[in-house]
Amino acid sequence: MAVEVILPKVDMDMATGQISRWFFKEGDTIAQGDVLFEIETDKAAMEIDAPASGILRNVTGKEGIDIPVGQTVAWIYAEGEEVAAVPAAVAVAEAAPAPAPVAEVKAEILAQPVVVSGKDGAVRATPLARRMAREAGLELSAVSGSGPQGRVVKADVEAAIAGGLKAAAPAAESAVPTAKAAVAPMSDDAVLKLFEEGSYELIPHDTMRRTIARRLVEAKSTVPHFYLTVDCELDALLALRKQLNDAAPVKKTEDGEEPAYRLSVNDMIIKALALALKEVPDANVSWTEGAMVKHAHADVGVAVSIPGGLITPIVRKAEEKSLSMISQEMKDLAGRARNRKLKPEEYQGGTTAVSNLGMFGIKDFSAVINPPHATILAVGAGEQRAVVKDGEVKIATLMSVTLSTDHRAVDGALGAELIGAFKRLIENPIALVV
């Protein structure tokens, strides 16, 4: 009996993925465990093994297009087994709407299905279908879904409107309008009407950009951000960094010899934030509606810029690691992040994060919290400034840092305690190595 090959879910937030390349073609003989294809998610590229041995047939998963998780992309037949034209499961999957071409990007935003509560229970729907139903005043639970697993898609809402489906009865008015009711973003058409036709080009959003946009909107809409900024003197830290780098042992490589490690200021910032969270454990938390999640270790995510967006690989138990270990781990994580080779467990979770734009000359900024984190530290450039010490004006190297906190979990006083501990560690850096 033929074995179906499906697009697997390899990321917690994944609803669609792209096959970046097939390693076998239609009609090839494959063995179970062979690398069959490479799947590209919003954050990583992963190789998927063949689930069975046999002959690859009915390859419907095309390279470079969004494919829903769980959709059949090919079948593996036994030697001599009769091949169906298109297996039934594939036919059902292909009934789902295809991604919009470039010309239609302005009219449709492709994103993963969401669950919407209706009076008839939970309804699976795309964001566009949900918006169209809301604008038309339709009860989404009354619309029949034709997408995968009964998902309501754009065509279903249009059919319901054309068929005269009655609008939902208005809910009782609330004394306080909800946040969703207050938000009315400009439509794609409204934006494009502001510009002369032909004066722009439409570049479709890839999976990563759509996911980043969705998560940022969710974070800023649902997390009450609170910001705290301090200036940290860096001169002692820079001197210690130079001393440690100069004392680094030499290791042999294929190209000769090189230092066993090369510490960056960012490596020391990661360690300082981890130790600060150990010193102020009540700030090392995540918010849930049922309880506060208090973490035993400081797992520090570090924002890494990659083509098309950014990703935040995580240094686990950073408070327990030496500076050289953190440095080597970050070089490995950042390199694989840029090549989309991180595993999901290397960028999912974490208890806090660091976003450093100092290398771009940015003096200070405020970063957006990435749930389930309750904090994120935005790091600016170190620069020489005039400071007053003992009544005299002197020159010191200062770095501005801004701590964003989820005010539900880390209030002002607790956040001030955390950033104060971080400042002390940066300005007395010997604590980072003892």
C-alpha positions as CSV (number, residue, x, y, z in Angstrom):
1,M,0.0,0.0,0.0
2,A,1.3,3.5,-0.9
3,V,2.7,5.6,1.9
4,E,1.9,9.3,1.8
5,V,4.6,11.9,2.4
6,I,3.2,15.0,4.2
7,L,4.7,18.4,5.0
8,P,5.5,18.0,8.7
9,K,5.2,20.6,11.4
10,V,8.7,21.4,12.5
11,D,8.1,24.7,14.3
12,M,5.7,25.6,17.1
13,D,4.2,28.5,15.2
14,M,4.3,26.9,11.8
15,A,1.2,26.7,9.7
16,T,2.8,26.6,6.2
17,G,6.2,25.9,4.9
18,Q,8.1,25.8,1.7
19,I,10.0,23.0,0.1
20,S,13.3,24.6,-0.9
21,R,14.5,21.6,-2.9
22,W,13.8,17.9,-3.5
23,F,16.7,15.5,-3.4
24,F,14.9,12.9,-5.5
25,K,12.6,13.3,-8.5
26,E,9.5,11.5,-9.7
27,G,10.1,7.8,-10.3
28,D,13.3,7.6,-8.3
29,T,13.8,4.6,-6.0
30,I,14.4,5.7,-2.4
31,A,15.2,4.0,0.9
32,Q,13.6,4.7,4.3
33,G,15.7,7.4,6.0
34,D,17.0,8.9,2.8
35,V,16.9,12.8,2.9
36,L,13.8,13.3,0.7
37,F,13.5,17.1,0.7
38,E,14.5,20.3,2.5
39,I,11.7,22.3,4.1
40,E,12.1,26.0,4.7
41,T,10.0,27.5,7.6
42,D,10.0,31.1,8.7
43,K,13.1,30.5,10.8
44,A,15.0,27.5,9.6
45,A,15.7,25.0,6.9
46,M,15.4,21.3,7.9
47,E,16.0,18.1,6.0
48,I,13.1,15.6,6.0
49,D,13.7,11.9,5.7
50,A,11.7,9.4,3.6
51,P,9.1,7.6,5.8
52,A,9.3,4.4,3.7
53,S,11.2,2.6,1.0
54,G,9.9,2.4,-2.6
55,I,9.4,4.5,-5.7
56,L,8.6,8.2,-5.4
57,R,5.4,9.1,-7.2
58,N,2.7,11.9,-7.4
59,V,5.1,14.7,-6.3
60,T,2.6,17.5,-5.9
61,G,4.6,19.6,-3.4
62,K,6.3,22.2,-5.6
63,E,9.4,24.0,-4.6
64,G,9.2,27.6,-3.5
65,I,5.5,27.9,-2.7
66,D,3.7,28.0,0.7
67,I,2.2,24.5,1.6
68,P,-0.1,24.0,4.6
69,V,1.2,21.8,7.3
70,G,-0.1,18.2,7.0
71,Q,-0.7,18.5,3.2
72,T,0.4,15.5,1.2
73,V,3.4,16.4,-1.1
74,A,4.2,13.0,-2.6
75,W,3.5,9.2,-2.3
76,I,5.9,6.3,-2.0
77,Y,4.8,3.2,-3.9
78,A,6.1,-0.4,-3.5
79,E,7.8,-1.9,-6.5
80,G,5.2,-3.1,-9.0
81,E,2.3,-1.4,-7.1
82,E,-0.4,0.2,-9.3
83,V,0.0,4.0,-9.3
84,A,-3.1,6.1,-8.9
85,A,-3.4,9.2,-11.1
86,V,-3.8,11.4,-8.0
87,P,-4.5,9.8,-4.7
88,A,-7.7,11.0,-3.0
89,A,-5.9,12.6,-0.1
90,V,-4.0,14.8,-2.5
91,A,-7.1,15.8,-4.4
92,V,-8.7,17.0,-1.2
93,A,-5.6,18.9,-0.2
94,E,-5.3,20.6,-3.6
95,A,-8.9,21.8,-3.2
96,A,-7.6,24.4,-0.8
97,P,-6.9,27.9,-2.3
98,A,-3.4,28.4,-3.7
99,P,-1.3,31.3,-2.5
100,A,-2.1,34.6,-4.2
101,P,0.1,35.6,-7.1
102,V,2.1,38.8,-6.9
103,A,-0.6,40.8,-8.6
104,E,-3.0,39.9,-5.8
105,V,-0.7,40.4,-2.9
106,K,-2.3,43.8,-2.2
107,A,-5.7,42.0,-1.7
108,E,-4.8,39.0,0.3
109,I,-2.5,38.3,3.3
110,L,-1.5,34.7,3.6
111,A,-1.1,33.5,7.2
112,Q,-1.7,30.4,9.3
113,P,-5.2,29.4,10.3
114,V,-6.5,30.8,13.6
115,V,-9.2,29.6,15.9
116,V,-12.1,32.0,16.3
117,S,-14.7,31.5,18.9
118,G,-18.3,31.6,17.7
119,K,-21.6,30.7,19.1
120,D,-21.5,27.3,17.5
121,G,-18.0,26.5,19.0
122,A,-14.5,27.1,17.7
123,V,-14.1,27.9,14.1
124,R,-10.9,27.6,12.1
125,A,-10.4,30.5,9.7
126,T,-7.7,32.4,7.9
127,P,-7.2,36.0,9.1
128,L,-8.5,37.4,5.8
129,A,-11.7,35.4,6.0
130,R,-12.2,36.5,9.6
131,R,-11.8,40.1,8.7
132,M,-14.2,39.8,5.7
133,A,-16.8,38.1,7.9
134,R,-16.5,40.8,10.6
135,E,-16.8,43.7,8.1
136,A,-19.8,42.0,6.5
137,G,-21.4,41.4,9.9
138,L,-21.5,37.6,9.4
139,E,-21.4,35.0,12.2
140,L,-18.3,33.1,11.2
141,S,-19.6,29.9,12.8
142,A,-22.4,29.8,10.3
143,V,-20.0,29.7,7.3
144,S,-19.1,26.3,5.9
145,G,-15.3,26.0,5.4
146,S,-13.8,24.4,2.3
147,G,-10.1,24.7,3.3
148,P,-8.0,22.0,5.0
149,Q,-9.6,20.5,8.1
150,G,-12.7,22.6,7.5
151,R,-10.9,26.0,7.6
152,V,-13.0,28.9,6.5
153,V,-11.2,30.8,3.6
154,K,-11.9,33.9,1.6
155,A,-14.0,32.0,-1.1
156,D,-16.3,30.6,1.6
157,V,-17.1,34.1,3.1
158,E,-17.6,35.5,-0.4
159,A,-20.0,32.6,-1.2
160,A,-21.9,33.2,2.1
161,I,-22.3,36.9,1.3
162,A,-23.4,36.2,-2.2
163,G,-25.9,33.6,-0.9
164,G,-27.5,36.1,1.4
165,L,-26.3,34.7,4.7
166,K,-27.8,36.9,7.4
167,A,-25.6,39.1,9.5
168,A,-25.0,38.1,13.1
169,A,-27.2,39.7,15.7
170,P,-25.3,42.6,17.3
171,A,-23.8,41.7,20.7
172,A,-24.7,43.8,23.7
173,E,-22.8,47.0,23.7
174,S,-20.0,47.2,26.1
175,A,-19.4,50.3,28.2
176,V,-15.7,50.1,27.3
177,P,-14.8,49.3,23.6
178,T,-12.4,46.4,23.1
179,A,-8.9,46.9,21.8
180,K,-9.8,44.9,18.6
181,A,-12.8,47.2,17.9
182,A,-10.6,50.3,18.2
183,V,-8.0,49.0,15.8
184,A,-8.8,49.8,12.1
185,P,-5.7,49.4,10.0
186,M,-5.7,50.8,6.5
187,S,-6.5,48.3,3.9
188,D,-4.0,47.4,1.2
189,D,-6.1,49.2,-1.4
190,A,-6.3,52.3,0.7
191,V,-2.5,52.4,1.1
192,L,-1.9,51.8,-2.7
193,K,-4.3,54.6,-3.6
194,L,-2.0,57.1,-2.0
195,F,0.7,56.4,-4.6
196,E,0.8,56.9,-8.3
197,E,0.1,53.7,-10.3
198,G,3.4,52.4,-11.7
199,S,5.5,54.2,-9.1
200,Y,6.0,51.1,-7.0
201,E,6.4,47.3,-7.2
202,L,4.8,44.7,-5.0
203,I,7.1,42.3,-3.2
204,P,5.2,39.4,-1.7
205,H,5.9,38.7,2.0
206,D,7.7,35.5,2.6
207,T,6.8,33.2,5.5
208,M,9.4,34.8,7.9
209,R,8.2,38.3,7.3
210,R,4.6,37.4,7.8
211,T,5.4,35.6,11.0
212,I,7.5,38.5,12.3
213,A,4.7,40.9,11.5
214,R,2.1,38.8,13.2
215,R,4.1,38.3,16.4
216,L,5.1,41.9,16.7
217,V,1.4,43.0,16.4
218,E,0.4,40.4,19.0
219,A,3.2,41.5,21.3
220,K,2.5,45.2,21.1
221,S,-1.3,44.6,21.3
222,T,-1.3,42.2,24.2
223,V,1.8,43.0,26.3
224,P,1.8,46.2,28.3
225,H,5.3,47.5,27.7
226,F,7.2,49.5,30.3
227,Y,10.6,51.0,29.6
228,L,13.6,51.7,31.8
229,T,16.9,53.3,30.6
230,V,20.3,53.6,32.2
231,D,23.8,54.6,31.1
232,C,26.6,52.1,31.9
233,E,30.3,53.0,32.0
234,L,32.2,50.6,29.8
235,D,35.9,51.5,30.4
236,A,36.5,48.7,33.1
237,L,34.7,46.1,30.9
238,L,36.7,47.1,27.8
239,A,39.9,46.9,29.7
240,L,39.0,43.4,31.1
241,R,37.9,42.2,27.6
242,K,41.3,43.3,26.2
243,Q,43.1,41.5,29.0
244,L,41.1,38.3,28.5
245,N,41.5,38.3,24.7
246,D,45.3,39.0,25.0
247,A,45.6,36.0,27.4
248,A,43.5,33.6,25.2
249,P,45.4,30.4,24.5
250,V,46.3,29.6,20.9
251,K,44.8,26.6,19.1
252,K,45.9,25.0,15.8
253,T,43.6,25.1,12.8
254,E,43.8,24.0,9.2
255,D,45.0,27.5,8.3
256,G,47.5,27.8,11.0
257,E,47.0,29.1,14.5
258,E,44.4,31.4,16.1
259,P,43.1,32.4,19.6
260,A,40.9,29.8,21.2
261,Y,38.3,32.5,21.8
262,R,37.7,36.2,20.9
263,L,35.3,37.8,23.4
264,S,32.9,40.5,22.2
265,V,31.2,43.1,24.3
266,N,27.9,41.4,23.4
267,D,29.2,38.1,25.0
268,M,29.8,40.0,28.2
269,I,26.4,41.7,28.0
270,I,24.7,38.2,27.7
271,K,26.6,37.0,30.8
272,A,25.8,40.2,32.8
273,L,22.1,39.9,32.0
274,A,22.0,36.3,33.0
275,L,23.7,37.0,36.3
276,A,21.4,39.9,36.9
277,L,18.4,37.6,36.5
278,K,20.0,35.2,39.0
279,E,20.4,38.1,41.4
280,V,16.8,39.3,40.8
281,P,15.0,36.0,40.3
282,D,11.5,37.5,40.5
283,A,12.2,39.2,37.2
284,N,13.2,35.9,35.5
285,V,9.5,35.0,34.8
286,S,6.9,34.5,32.1
287,W,3.3,35.6,32.3
288,T,0.4,33.2,31.9
289,E,-3.2,33.9,32.8
290,G,-3.2,31.1,35.3
291,A,0.1,31.6,37.1
292,M,3.5,33.3,37.0
293,V,6.2,31.0,35.5
294,K,9.4,31.5,37.5
295,H,12.4,30.1,35.7
296,A,15.3,28.3,37.4
297,H,17.8,29.4,34.7
298,A,18.5,32.4,32.6
299,D,18.1,31.3,29.0
300,V,19.1,34.4,27.0
301,G,17.9,34.9,23.4
302,V,20.1,37.1,21.2
303,A,18.6,38.8,18.2
304,V,20.5,38.0,15.0
305,S,19.8,39.7,11.7
306,I,19.4,37.4,8.7
307,P,18.2,38.1,5.2
308,G,14.5,38.9,5.3
309,G,14.2,39.3,9.1
310,L,15.7,38.3,12.3
311,I,15.9,35.3,14.6
312,T,16.7,34.9,18.3
313,P,18.9,31.8,19.0
314,I,19.1,31.1,22.8
315,V,22.1,30.6,25.0
316,R,20.7,28.2,27.6
317,K,21.7,28.4,31.3
318,A,23.9,31.4,30.4
319,E,24.4,32.2,34.1
320,E,26.4,29.0,34.5
321,K,28.6,29.4,31.4
322,S,32.0,31.0,31.1
323,L,32.5,34.0,28.8
324,S,34.5,31.8,26.4
325,M,31.8,29.2,26.2
326,I,29.2,31.9,25.5
327,S,31.4,33.4,22.8
328,Q,31.9,30.1,21.0
329,E,28.3,29.2,21.3
330,M,27.1,32.5,19.9
331,K,29.4,32.3,16.9
332,D,28.0,28.8,16.1
333,L,24.4,29.8,16.7
334,A,24.7,33.1,14.7
335,G,26.4,31.3,11.8
336,R,23.8,28.6,11.5
337,A,21.0,31.2,12.0
338,R,22.2,33.1,8.9
339,N,22.1,29.8,7.0
340,R,18.7,28.9,8.3
341,K,20.1,25.7,9.9
342,L,18.9,26.2,13.5
343,K,16.8,23.5,15.1
344,P,13.5,24.6,16.6
345,E,14.7,24.0,20.2
346,E,17.6,26.4,19.6
347,Y,15.4,29.4,19.0
348,Q,12.1,28.6,20.8
349,G,11.4,29.6,24.4
350,G,14.0,31.4,26.4
351,T,13.4,33.6,29.5
352,T,14.8,37.0,28.2
353,A,16.6,38.5,25.2
354,V,19.2,41.0,24.1
355,S,18.9,43.2,21.0
356,N,22.2,45.0,20.3
357,L,22.2,47.8,17.6
358,G,25.4,49.4,19.0
359,M,27.4,48.2,16.0
360,F,25.2,50.3,13.8
361,G,25.9,53.4,15.8
362,I,22.5,53.5,17.4
363,K,22.7,55.4,20.7
364,D,19.5,54.1,22.3
365,F,16.2,52.4,21.4
366,S,13.3,50.4,22.8
367,A,12.9,46.7,21.8
368,V,9.6,44.8,21.5
369,I,9.2,41.9,23.9
370,N,9.0,38.5,22.4
371,P,6.5,36.4,24.5
372,P,6.9,34.2,26.5
373,H,9.7,36.5,27.6
374,A,8.9,39.2,30.2
375,T,11.9,41.3,29.4
376,I,14.2,42.3,26.6
377,L,17.4,44.5,26.8
378,A,18.0,47.0,24.0
379,V,21.7,47.8,23.8
380,G,23.1,51.0,22.2
381,A,26.6,52.0,21.1
382,G,29.4,52.6,23.5
383,E,30.7,56.1,23.0
384,Q,32.9,58.6,24.8
385,R,30.9,61.3,26.7
386,A,31.5,63.9,29.3
387,V,30.6,62.9,32.8
388,V,30.9,64.6,36.2
389,K,32.9,62.7,38.8
390,D,33.7,64.2,42.2
391,G,32.8,67.6,40.9
392,E,35.0,67.4,37.8
393,V,34.1,66.9,34.2
394,K,35.8,63.8,32.8
395,I,35.6,61.6,29.7
396,A,34.2,58.1,30.0
397,T,32.9,55.4,27.6
398,L,29.1,55.1,28.1
399,M,26.6,52.7,26.8
400,S,22.8,53.4,27.0
401,V,20.6,50.3,27.6
402,T,16.8,50.2,27.7
403,L,15.0,47.4,29.5
404,S,11.5,46.7,28.1
405,T,9.4,44.8,30.6
406,D,6.0,43.1,30.5
407,H,4.3,45.2,33.2
408,R,2.0,42.4,34.2
409,A,5.0,40.3,35.3
410,V,7.8,42.8,36.0
411,D,6.6,46.1,37.3
412,G,8.6,49.3,37.6
413,A,10.4,48.7,40.9
414,L,11.3,45.1,40.0
415,G,12.5,46.2,36.5
416,A,14.6,49.0,38.1
417,E,16.2,46.4,40.4
418,L,17.0,44.2,37.5
419,I,18.6,46.9,35.3
420,G,20.4,48.2,38.4
421,A,22.0,44.8,38.9
422,F,22.9,44.7,35.2
423,K,24.6,48.1,35.4
424,R,26.6,47.1,38.5
425,L,27.9,44.0,36.7
426,I,28.9,45.9,33.6
427,E,30.7,48.5,35.6
428,N,32.4,46.0,37.9
429,P,33.0,43.2,35.3
430,I,35.3,41.1,37.4
431,A,32.1,39.5,38.6
432,L,31.6,38.1,35.1
433,V,34.7,35.8,35.4
434,V,34.6,34.7,39.1
